Amino acid sequence: DGTSATPDTYVPSASTTTQQPPVTVVPTAPPPSPLPP
């Protein structure tokens, strides 16, 4: 059973990496903020 749990845990890990892209869009918003002031 322990071996089956290892592969299962690896699948979710990959999904988290796909959610990272959205974070890159956040940094793009801050730059425009300093421009106005």
Backbone atoms as SQL, in Angstrom:
CREATE TABLE atoms (id INTEGER PRIMARY KEY, chain TEXT, resi INTEGER, resn TEXT, atom TEXT, x REAL, y REAL, z REAL);
INSERT INTO atoms VALUES
  (1, 'A', 1, 'ASP', 'N', 0.843, -1.209, 0.000),
  (2, 'A', 1, 'ASP', 'CA', 0.000, 0.000, 0.000),
  (3, 'A', 1, 'ASP', 'C', 0.881, 1.264, 0.000),
  (4, 'A', 2, 'GLY', 'N', 1.959, 1.188, 0.769),
  (5, 'A', 2, 'GLY', 'CA', 2.837, 2.360, 0.857),
  (6, 'A', 2, 'GLY', 'C', 3.338, 2.801, -0.508),
  (7, 'A', 3, 'THR', 'N', 3.571, 1.837, -1.420),
  (8, 'A', 3, 'THR', 'CA', 4.092, 2.193, -2.747),
  (9, 'A', 3, 'THR', 'C', 3.023, 2.919, -3.570),
  (10, 'A', 4, 'SER', 'N', 1.768, 2.553, -3.354),
  (11, 'A', 4, 'SER', 'CA', 0.680, 3.163, -4.129),
  (12, 'A', 4, 'SER', 'C', 0.480, 4.624, -3.706),
  (13, 'A', 5, 'ALA', 'N', 0.776, 4.906, -2.448),
  (14, 'A', 5, 'ALA', 'CA', 0.570, 6.264, -1.927),
  (15, 'A', 5, 'ALA', 'C', 1.612, 7.218, -2.516),
  (16, 'A', 6, 'THR', 'N', 2.796, 6.717, -2.809),
  (17, 'A', 6, 'THR', 'CA', 3.866, 7.578, -3.337),
  (18, 'A', 6, 'THR', 'C', 3.465, 8.210, -4.673),
  (19, 'A', 7, 'PRO', 'N', 3.037, 7.403, -5.649),
  (20, 'A', 7, 'PRO', 'CA', 2.636, 7.942, -6.964),
  (21, 'A', 7, 'PRO', 'C', 1.457, 8.904, -6.843),
  (22, 'A', 8, 'ASP', 'N', 0.529, 8.586, -5.943),
  (23, 'A', 8, 'ASP', 'CA', -0.657, 9.446, -5.780),
  (24, 'A', 8, 'ASP', 'C', -0.260, 10.846, -5.299),
  (25, 'A', 9, 'THR', 'N', 0.734, 10.888, -4.421),
  (26, 'A', 9, 'THR', 'CA', 1.155, 12.179, -3.869),
  (27, 'A', 9, 'THR', 'C', 1.899, 12.995, -4.918),
  (28, 'A', 10, 'TYR', 'N', 2.529, 12.295, -5.862),
  (29, 'A', 10, 'TYR', 'CA', 3.319, 12.988, -6.889),
  (30, 'A', 10, 'TYR', 'C', 2.407, 13.716, -7.875),
  (31, 'A', 11, 'VAL', 'N', 1.214, 13.157, -8.107),
  (32, 'A', 11, 'VAL', 'CA', 0.281, 13.755, -9.080),
  (33, 'A', 11, 'VAL', 'C', -0.167, 15.149, -8.619),
  (34, 'A', 12, 'PRO', 'N', -0.614, 15.290, -7.380),
  (35, 'A', 12, 'PRO', 'CA', -1.068, 16.595, -6.865),
  (36, 'A', 12, 'PRO', 'C', 0.057, 17.631, -6.911),
  (37, 'A', 13, 'SER', 'N', 1.268, 17.188, -6.662),
  (38, 'A', 13, 'SER', 'CA', 2.420, 18.102, -6.663),
  (39, 'A', 13, 'SER', 'C', 2.530, 18.827, -8.001),
  (40, 'A', 14, 'ALA', 'N', 2.332, 18.079, -9.089),
  (41, 'A', 14, 'ALA', 'CA', 2.450, 18.654, -10.437),
  (42, 'A', 14, 'ALA', 'C', 1.348, 19.697, -10.650),
  (43, 'A', 15, 'SER', 'N', 0.180, 19.457, -10.078),
  (44, 'A', 15, 'SER', 'CA', -0.949, 20.386, -10.256),
  (45, 'A', 15, 'SER', 'C', -0.619, 21.743, -9.621),
  (46, 'A', 16, 'THR', 'N', 0.090, 21.700, -8.507),
  (47, 'A', 16, 'THR', 'CA', 0.441, 22.945, -7.815),
  (48, 'A', 16, 'THR', 'C', 1.378, 23.793, -8.675),
  (49, 'A', 17, 'THR', 'N', 2.226, 23.117, -9.447),
  (50, 'A', 17, 'THR', 'CA', 3.181, 23.851, -10.290),
  (51, 'A', 17, 'THR', 'C', 2.442, 24.594, -11.402),
  (52, 'A', 18, 'THR', 'N', 1.311, 24.023, -11.838),
  (53, 'A', 18, 'THR', 'CA', 0.542, 24.651, -12.919),
  (54, 'A', 18, 'THR', 'C', -0.160, 25.916, -12.400),
  (55, 'A', 19, 'GLN', 'N', -0.429, 25.945, -11.094),
  (56, 'A', 19, 'GLN', 'CA', -1.103, 27.115, -10.520),
  (57, 'A', 19, 'GLN', 'C', -0.116, 28.281, -10.351),
  (58, 'A', 20, 'GLN', 'N', 1.167, 27.996, -10.473),
  (59, 'A', 20, 'GLN', 'CA', 2.194, 29.028, -10.287),
  (60, 'A', 20, 'GLN', 'C', 2.085, 30.147, -11.332),
  (61, 'A', 21, 'PRO', 'N', 1.825, 29.836, -12.596),
  (62, 'A', 21, 'PRO', 'CA', 1.701, 30.845, -13.668),
  (63, 'A', 21, 'PRO', 'C', 0.891, 32.068, -13.250),
  (64, 'A', 22, 'PRO', 'N', -0.273, 31.874, -12.649),
  (65, 'A', 22, 'PRO', 'CA', -1.104, 33.006, -12.200),
  (66, 'A', 22, 'PRO', 'C', -0.313, 33.992, -11.336),
  (67, 'A', 23, 'VAL', 'N', 0.615, 33.461, -10.539),
  (68, 'A', 23, 'VAL', 'CA', 1.398, 34.330, -9.646),
  (69, 'A', 23, 'VAL', 'C', 2.255, 35.304, -10.456),
  (70, 'A', 24, 'THR', 'N', 2.671, 34.875, -11.644),
  (71, 'A', 24, 'THR', 'CA', 3.530, 35.729, -12.481),
  (72, 'A', 24, 'THR', 'C', 2.745, 36.944, -12.989),
  (73, 'A', 25, 'VAL', 'N', 1.424, 36.826, -13.058),
  (74, 'A', 25, 'VAL', 'CA', 0.598, 37.931, -13.555),
  (75, 'A', 25, 'VAL', 'C', 0.496, 39.034, -12.498),
  (76, 'A', 26, 'VAL', 'N', 0.641, 38.661, -11.227),
  (77, 'A', 26, 'VAL', 'CA', 0.543, 39.646, -10.138),
  (78, 'A', 26, 'VAL', 'C', 1.682, 40.670, -10.209),
  (79, 'A', 27, 'PRO', 'N', 2.927, 40.216, -10.355),
  (80, 'A', 27, 'PRO', 'CA', 4.082, 41.135, -10.440),
  (81, 'A', 27, 'PRO', 'C', 3.912, 42.187, -11.535),
  (82, 'A', 28, 'THR', 'N', 3.176, 41.850, -12.580),
  (83, 'A', 28, 'THR', 'CA', 3.004, 42.785, -13.702),
  (84, 'A', 28, 'THR', 'C', 2.111, 43.969, -13.295),
  (85, 'A', 29, 'ALA', 'N', 1.292, 43.796, -12.265),
  (86, 'A', 29, 'ALA', 'CA', 0.380, 44.863, -11.841),
  (87, 'A', 29, 'ALA', 'C', 1.108, 45.928, -11.004),
  (88, 'A', 30, 'PRO', 'N', 1.965, 45.551, -10.078),
  (89, 'A', 30, 'PRO', 'CA', 2.688, 46.513, -9.221),
  (90, 'A', 30, 'PRO', 'C', 3.454, 47.577, -10.007),
  (91, 'A', 31, 'PRO', 'N', 4.191, 47.228, -11.044),
  (92, 'A', 31, 'PRO', 'CA', 4.962, 48.214, -11.833),
  (93, 'A', 31, 'PRO', 'C', 4.135, 49.437, -12.238),
  (94, 'A', 32, 'PRO', 'N', 2.950, 49.263, -12.806),
  (95, 'A', 32, 'PRO', 'CA', 2.100, 50.386, -13.233),
  (96, 'A', 32, 'PRO', 'C', 1.714, 51.287, -12.061),
  (97, 'A', 33, 'SER', 'N', 1.646, 50.734, -10.857),
  (98, 'A', 33, 'SER', 'CA', 1.256, 51.524, -9.686),
  (99, 'A', 33, 'SER', 'C', 2.245, 52.667, -9.424),
  (100, 'A', 34, 'PRO', 'N', 3.531, 52.385, -9.343),
  (101, 'A', 34, 'PRO', 'CA', 4.554, 53.430, -9.075),
  (102, 'A', 34, 'PRO', 'C', 4.612, 54.485, -10.178),
  (103, 'A', 35, 'LEU', 'N', 4.206, 54.146, -11.376),
  (104, 'A', 35, 'LEU', 'CA', 4.279, 55.099, -12.498),
  (105, 'A', 35, 'LEU', 'C', 3.433, 56.353, -12.255),
  (106, 'A', 36, 'PRO', 'N', 2.183, 56.205, -11.839),
  (107, 'A', 36, 'PRO', 'CA', 1.299, 57.371, -11.606),
  (108, 'A', 36, 'PRO', 'C', 1.872, 58.352, -10.588),
  (109, 'A', 37, 'PRO', 'N', 2.279, 57.884, -9.411),
  (110, 'A', 37, 'PRO', 'CA', 2.828, 58.781, -8.368),
  (111, 'A', 37, 'PRO', 'C', 4.160, 59.379, -8.808);
